[in-house]
Amino acid sequence: MRWLVTGTNGQLGSDLVRQLAGQDVLALTRSDLDLREESAVRGVVGRWLSSGSDVAVVVNAAAYTAVDAAETDEAAAAVVNAAAPGWLAETTSGRARLIHLSTDYVFPGDATTPYETDDPTGPLTAYGRTKLTGERAVLAADPGAYVVRTAWVFAAHGTNFVRTMLRLEREQDTVRVVDDQWGSPTWTWHLAAGLLELAGSGAPAGLYHCVGEGSTTWRGLAAAVFEAAGSDPGRVLPVGTAEFPRPAPRPAYSVLSNGAWRAAGLTPLPPWRDGVCGAVSALGRDR
Ligand SMILES: NC(=O)c1ccc[n+]([C@@H]2O[C@H](COP(=O)([O-])OP(=O)(O)OC[C@H]3O[C@@H](n4cnc5c(N)ncnc54)[C@H](OP(=O)(O)O)[C@@H]3O)[C@@H](O)[C@H]2O)c1
């Protein structure tokens, strides 16, 4: 197989490229391919597809992920998250396996049990709306595509909640973290391995959820980070969402079920706590 990956400076994209080391990979950062440029998207991907005969896999790990900024700039988010995935899918249809990433934010976040892939959507935010439109554009344009929703993503690099908690653990005696929002924390290294398996699996095309097994609150995640760093998790104090108002409302419950992933015979990701331990230990090695 040969691979084209977008967003390779991002959390997921860079771990994907690391796991594909030694394979035939075209890794594209934003400066290599700006997804806002329709002719560049069609041209770069189309030429790459024409340039070889091995099975081609295209992973779209690029996205406009600034959830709060999207509230005041939905049009900008929509070009990257909704229009560009459609251009990609029109280009890959019948020629490559496209894996497009989406998000738990397509759901309204008022469930009490984990969301399945066919549960009704209802995004609360501009970011979620643009990602949902992108999912639909991909599935309409490329019937062979995979759309993989993930959630609460963290990597050993980049800007993310786990790294912020590690910094606060060093800087503060206690930290106050929201304890009434539930989700499925997912380490990019585990997710990248899952996507590699998906690409070679022959699993039916369509929608999947792929997240770390289990669920927790942001406080629970922060406490696990403290523990993994050898600190007292009791230093993480629970607070309510109302104490941290954000421009984009956060879902109260957006735990995703890996049910469709399992049903397709794919290996579920390890528990989210294993991901935290892995990321914290990888950070220790990188420091
Ligand atoms: N982060 C989460 O918690 C989360 C949760 C659920 C789902 N997801 C989804 O998972 C996927 C991967 O997320 P991530 O956390 O790895 O994202 P990330 O770290 O924010 O990386 C996104 C990458 O996309 C690139 N990008 C942004 N605009 C672009 C453009 N116009 N053209 C080309 N590249 C562009 C960025 O480039 P620069 O580096 O130059 O900015 C960045 O490298 C996305 O589809 C996201 O929606 C993420």
The ligand as a MOL file (V3000), in Angstrom:
LIG
                    3D

  0  0  0     0  0            999 V3000
M  V30 BEGIN CTAB
M  V30 COUNTS 48 52 0 0 0
M  V30 BEGIN ATOM
M  V30 1 N -8.3400 17.2600 18.9890 0
M  V30 2 C -9.4320 16.6330 19.4010 0
M  V30 3 O -9.7240 16.5780 20.6060 0
M  V30 4 C -10.3390 15.9490 18.4150 0
M  V30 5 C -11.5220 15.3720 18.8980 0
M  V30 6 C -12.3680 14.7220 17.9960 0
M  V30 7 C -12.0320 14.6460 16.6610 0
M  V30 8 N -10.8950 15.2450 16.2060 0 CHG=1
M  V30 9 C -10.6110 15.1670 14.7720 0
M  V30 10 O -9.4550 14.3570 14.5970 0
M  V30 11 C -8.7100 14.8290 13.4740 0
M  V30 12 C -7.2720 15.0860 13.8870 0
M  V30 13 O -7.2840 16.0710 14.9280 0
M  V30 14 P -5.9510 16.5790 15.6350 0
M  V30 15 O -6.2730 16.7550 17.0790 0
M  V30 16 O -4.7910 15.7430 15.2220 0 CHG=-1
M  V30 17 O -5.8590 18.0140 14.9780 0
M  V30 18 P -4.6730 19.0970 15.0860 0
M  V30 19 O -3.6130 18.6330 16.0020 0
M  V30 20 O -5.3400 20.4120 15.3310 0
M  V30 21 O -4.0830 19.0580 13.6210 0
M  V30 22 C -4.8300 19.5010 12.5340 0
M  V30 23 C -3.8620 19.7740 11.4170 0
M  V30 24 O -4.6300 20.2940 10.3300 0
M  V30 25 C -3.8670 21.2760 9.7250 0
M  V30 26 N -4.6620 22.2280 8.9800 0
M  V30 27 C -5.5050 23.1800 9.4700 0
M  V30 28 N -5.9850 23.9220 8.4620 0
M  V30 29 C -5.4450 23.4090 7.3140 0
M  V30 30 C -5.5340 23.7450 5.9510 0
M  V30 31 N -6.2740 24.8000 5.5360 0
M  V30 32 N -4.8460 23.0240 5.0680 0
M  V30 33 C -4.0690 21.9880 5.4480 0
M  V30 34 N -3.9190 21.6240 6.7410 0
M  V30 35 C -4.6070 22.3310 7.6510 0
M  V30 36 C -3.1420 21.9760 10.8470 0
M  V30 37 O -2.0200 22.6330 10.3070 0
M  V30 38 P -1.0670 23.6080 11.1940 0
M  V30 39 O -0.2390 22.6690 12.0250 0
M  V30 40 O -0.3040 24.3450 10.1750 0
M  V30 41 O -1.9880 24.4520 11.9960 0
M  V30 42 C -2.8010 20.8170 11.7720 0
M  V30 43 O -1.5140 20.3040 11.4980 0
M  V30 44 C -9.4750 16.0510 12.9560 0
M  V30 45 O -10.3370 15.6420 11.9220 0
M  V30 46 C -10.2990 16.4990 14.1440 0
M  V30 47 O -11.4570 17.1850 13.7370 0
M  V30 48 C -10.0340 15.8720 17.0570 0
M  V30 END ATOM
M  V30 BEGIN BOND
M  V30 1 1 1 2
M  V30 2 2 2 3
M  V30 3 1 2 4
M  V30 4 1 4 5
M  V30 5 2 4 48
M  V30 6 2 5 6
M  V30 7 1 6 7
M  V30 8 2 7 8
M  V30 9 1 8 9
M  V30 10 1 8 48
M  V30 11 1 9 10
M  V30 12 1 9 46
M  V30 13 1 10 11
M  V30 14 1 11 12
M  V30 15 1 11 44
M  V30 16 1 12 13
M  V30 17 1 13 14
M  V30 18 2 14 15
M  V30 19 1 14 16
M  V30 20 1 14 17
M  V30 21 1 17 18
M  V30 22 2 18 19
M  V30 23 1 18 20
M  V30 24 1 18 21
M  V30 25 1 21 22
M  V30 26 1 22 23
M  V30 27 1 23 24
M  V30 28 1 23 42
M  V30 29 1 24 25
M  V30 30 1 25 26
M  V30 31 1 25 36
M  V30 32 1 26 27
M  V30 33 1 26 35
M  V30 34 2 27 28
M  V30 35 1 28 29
M  V30 36 1 29 30
M  V30 37 2 29 35
M  V30 38 1 30 31
M  V30 39 2 30 32
M  V30 40 1 32 33
M  V30 41 2 33 34
M  V30 42 1 34 35
M  V30 43 1 36 37
M  V30 44 1 36 42
M  V30 45 1 37 38
M  V30 46 2 38 39
M  V30 47 1 38 40
M  V30 48 1 38 41
M  V30 49 1 42 43
M  V30 50 1 44 45
M  V30 51 1 44 46
M  V30 52 1 46 47
M  V30 END BOND
M  V30 END CTAB
M  END
